Amino acid sequence: MAVLSPHIMNKQLLLVTSVAILCFAARTTAQAPVLGTSSGFALFSTNGAVSSTGLSHITGNVGTNNGSSTNFGNVDGVMHDADGTSANAAASLTIAYNQLDAAIPDFFPSPLLGNGQSLNPGTYFIGESASLDNTLTLDADGNPDAVFIFQIRGAFSSAAGAQVLLTNGAVACNVFWKIEGLVDLATNTSMKGTIVANNAAIILNTGVVLEGRAFSTTGAVTVSGVTVVMPLGCGTPELTGPIAPALNTVACYTIFSGNGSVANTGVSFVTGDIGTNTGLTTGFQAENVNGTIHANPDVSTAQCSLDLNNVYTYLTTLPVDIQLLYPAAFGQNLVLTPHTYLMNAATVLNGTVFLNAQDNPDAVFVIKIVGALSTSTYASVILQNGAQAKNVFWKIDGATSLNDYTNFKGTVIGNNGAVILNLGTQVEGRVLSTSGGVSTFGINAQMTPGCDALGTNTPVKVQAAQFYPNPFTASLNVTLNDFTGSAELSIYNALGSEVQKTLLTQSNTTLPMELAAGIYYYRLSSADGKVQSGKLISK
């Protein structure tokens, strides 16, 4: 076997070492700065005005620590001008800027970015002003933690319609632009990442879409008809919204008033129960209702009224995350995320409001309105990214009027106000009033899931006892879980007349049933005062 000389071996060792160093350098990745409190802002200036012209859609906080924020309309975030939050954000922005400024460059590209260019993760240094034209692709090479930092020692601008694209796992929350000069993004630019302009202004022109943030250490931030959305990922807390209220028997009603008549004109289609606890329910055709029409108050409507008041109280006491400051201009393609919102005056839904669950199907939205709610013709509530109507709740302290052909999502809990659902209105949810008449005119209303007793053959859990099968035929099984001693079971028909009474003395009882097909209600009570009620269906 041939023996290599020490000279050749040293050359090979040097070659291997050089290749290893090159491979290591190729995999070097930049480190993301710590944004701290500033991470909650979509637009922010430490020292300068933040203003908007036209209709902009912002998801995230907006503010300045020295100046004012003006003309933004409704923002899916909180406005912070010269307060404790803005002071903390200013301090955090200084730290983030210093970290970006101290990053060691890996690459030194031309000042003209884009035109089909594709870049890998790392820190890019441009020692003069730079611009973006056509398309720039940031390729993470399959690494979702890959970071891209651009250090530009001058102004930065884009051509109209320029785009930053992310591919192979790249995410906007890991893209950062540190600019030492004016940032001016032209019409319809699509930008990704957090922009930090140092001692200079930021201008986002009409149609700009920024998935990221726009920050200035000292300088105005001006936007005009833009969309700015804070990026997700990178440790951003998942939005879940508040805990949904427990509807209890309210879940089985699609249209209800605790105190007021419920009347329909025309042909309406409803899935779920309809009724009132004070007054009459009239005008609905039985063949068009998949549920019970409670023509007169009964045991069920009495319980629903109590439960509805509890739901209203719960929603009233929920802490508010975001106040929408312009209730009369609600809608207009506003995007809301899972939070508890407040509008402190009469509200008009004009056009469309989007509810974006950010891919969390369990996310809850609560919109509290201190005043009446009305809509424009063809107004819409549109659910996005996993949002579900069963998780949307509207608490309205006043009258509710949904105009012709409105498409509405969620459960409406009106208080002390009439409800009018006009021609062609579609509701996926419920329309309920604690006190006030409900009038419908040729609508289509479908309840969301929650009523166990509607169309199920599985055991229905109602607090401390189970009744099954439900619907039943010749027999009904009753299992007492938390009841101690004996319990009295009373069953009522739809008119509220008692049709059967049984004393239950065992934890499991099978009752023979000889009731005509229809909807019934039960009341279970024990000697120690425990009471529960619910719906039963005889086939």
Beta strands, then each sheet from edge to edge (+ up, - down):
strand 1: 41-45
strand 2: 50-53
strand 3: 57-59
strand 4: 61-64
strand 5: 69-70
strand 6: 79-81
strand 7: 112-114
strand 8: 117-119
strand 9: 122-126
strand 10: 130-133
strand 11: 135-139
strand 12: 148-152
strand 13: 156-158
strand 14: 163-167
strand 15: 175-179
strand 16: 183-185
strand 17: 190-197
strand 18: 202-204
strand 19: 209-216
strand 20: 221-224
strand 21: 227-229
strand 22: 253-257
strand 23: 262-265
strand 24: 269-271
strand 25: 273-276
strand 26: 281-282
strand 27: 289-290
strand 28: 293-294
strand 29: 322-323
strand 30: 330-331
strand 31: 334-336
strand 32: 340-343
strand 33: 347-350
strand 34: 352-356
strand 35: 365-369
strand 36: 373-375
strand 37: 380-384
strand 38: 392-396
strand 39: 400-402
strand 40: 407-414
strand 41: 419-421
strand 42: 426-433
strand 43: 438-441
strand 44: 444-446
strand 45: 460-462
strand 46: 465-468
strand 47: 475-480
strand 48: 487-492
strand 49: 498-504
strand 50: 508-512
strand 51: 518-526
strand 52: 531-538
sheet 1: 3+ 21+ 19+ 1+ 4+ 6+
sheet 2: 5+ 2+ 20+ 18+ 16+ 13+ 10+ 7+
sheet 3: 3+ 21+ 19+ 17+ 15+ 12+ 9+
sheet 4: 8+ 11+ 14+
sheet 5: 27+ 24+ 44+ 42+ 22+ 25+ 28+
sheet 6: 26+ 23+ 43+ 41+ 39+ 36+ 33+ 30+
sheet 7: 27+ 24+ 44+ 42+ 40+ 38+ 35+ 32+ 29+
sheet 8: 31+ 34+ 37+
sheet 9: 45+ 46- 47+ 50-
sheet 10: 49+ 48- 51+ 52-
end
